[in-house]
C-alpha cells in the first residue's frame, strides 16, 4: 500500500472523530431513559472494515476499549462481512459473543461507498432494564447468565434498511420499561444513520483508497506512540493484589493478582493467582478485563496518544481461563464493574512500583449502581436507576478530586430535581462526606452521601456496591480512603444496614435510603502535609478537628490556625 500525506491523515482523523461525536450527540438528544440521557452511559465509535476501532467519542472507556473486540468476533465467528449489506444493523448484548453485560446493547452498521465497505459505525447504550430477576437487571442472587435478562445473540436488527419489528417486539416483551427501551434503541439506530452519512461524506471527499490508507496509518501511528511511551519506562516488574469484598452470595473475598512485566517497548500483564470465577454476578469475560487494562495503561502512559485499536498492539495479557478475570459460559456477569474497576487499581498498584511518582493512590473504584423499582397506581412499572461515584486518590501533584467520576466509566450526575420530577422519591441529602478522603501529604478526594425517601406505596431496592470491607489504598505512606455503606432507616426509626450487593429489598412509604460512597486514598506521609492545606481543609469542612488531630498530629489544628 502506498503512503499517504501525514497532513491528510490528520485531517481525516479529525473528520472521523467528528463523526463519532455527531453520533454521540444524536443519542444524547434523542434518548429516553435517564441512564442514557442524563448519566450518559453510552458510547459511539467508528471502525475500519476489519473491525478495528479508529475513532471514538469522549464517552465511556470501558465500552470503547472492548467494542472492537466484539465487532471482530461478529465478523469472524457469526456474520462474515460479505453477508453485511448497505442498511444492515447487527445487534447483540451477549457477553459470550464479545459484549459487555446484558444491559449494554451494541449495534453496528456497515458503511458502503460505490459498493465497497469503507468502514463500520457502532453504538453501545446501557439500557435501564433488560429483564431478569431484579428490576434494573442487577440480580445479586444470579448464578448463571440466564437469570440476568434477555440474551440477544448476534443477529440483524435491520436488513437493507428494513427494521425487523419481530426482533424489536421480542426484546420489548422481556423488559420492564419497554417505552424507554424502545426510545433508546431508536436513538442508537438514528445515531448509526448519522455516522453512516458522515463516513460516506468522508469517503466521497477523500476517496475510499485514501480513507483506507489513513485508517491504517492511524492505527500504526498510535501503536508507535504507545511503544515510545512504554519504552520510556524502566525495564522491570511490578506485582500487586487487590481484594474485592465478595460476590454478593458469600463473604469470601475475591483475589485479583497482576504482575506487570515491562521490556523495551512492550508490556505484558499476567493475572495468574486471581480467584476462580465465582457463583455471583461479578465475573469478567476476557473482553471486559482487557478493557480495564487498556484504560489503566492509557491513563498512566497515554497522554496525547489517539485512542484506537493500534494502542493495544504492544500489550499482551495472560488471563487464566475459568477465573474471575476470564470467566466461562454461563457465569453471570451483570455486576462486572465490581471487579472491572479493581482490575484497573491493581494495574495501577503494580505500575506504581515502576513509576511511583506518576501513579495516584486508589480511587473509589466501583460504579455505585442501584435501582429502585416502584409500581404506579395504574399498574405501570417504574425503575429509578442511578450510578454514584466517590473520591479519587491523592497524587504527587495535588489532592484527589472529590465526588468525580473515574475515567473508566466516565458517567455524569443525574440532577436530583429531574429525578424527583420523574420518580416517587424526595431527596433529603446530597453532598460530600467530611473525613472520607485518606490522609496524606496529598489528601484523597471525598466520597459523597445521597439520601432519599420513598413516597410510593411500596418499592424494591437492588444495589451493586463495593468497598464495604476493603478501602481504597494509599500510596507512599498515605492512608486509605473511607469505606462505603448503605442504610435503610425505616419509617419507625429503626435502621437496617445492607450488604454491598443486594436485590429485592422491600422498601415502604416513608423509608429513607442512605448511600455513602468511599473517598480516595492519600498520597505520601500525612505528617508532611502543609499546615496551610490543613487549615484550608478545616475551613471548608473537608476534615473535622478530630480527624486533623488524629491523622496529622495533635498540634496540627493549632499550628494550622496560626
Secondary structure, DSSP 8 states (H G I E B T S, - for coil): -----HHHHHHHHHHHHHHHHHHHHHHHHH--SHHHHTS--EEEEEE-TTS-EEEE-SS-HHHHHHHHHHHHHIIIIIS-GGG--TT-EEEE--GGGT-S-TTEEEEEEEEEETTEEEEEEEEEEE-S---SSSTTS--TT--SGGGSS----SEEEEETTEE-HHHHHHHHTTSS-HHHHHHHHHHHHHHHHHHHHHHHHHHHHH-HHHHHHHHHHHHHHHHHHHHHHHHTS-SEEEEEEEEE---SSSS--EEEEEEEEEETTEEEEE-TT--B--SSTT---HHHHHHHHHHHHIIIIITT---SGGGGTTEEEE--TTBTTB--TT---TTTHHHHHHHHHHHHHHHTTTSGGG-------S-EEEEEEEE-TTS-EEEEEEEE------BTTB---SS---TTT------HHHHHHHSSEEEEEEEE-TT-S--SSB-----EEEEEEE-SSEEEEEEE---SSS----BTT-------EEEEE-TTS-EEE--SEEEEEEEETT-EEEEE------BS-GGGS-HHHHHHHHHHTSS-HHHHHHHH-TTHHHHHH-
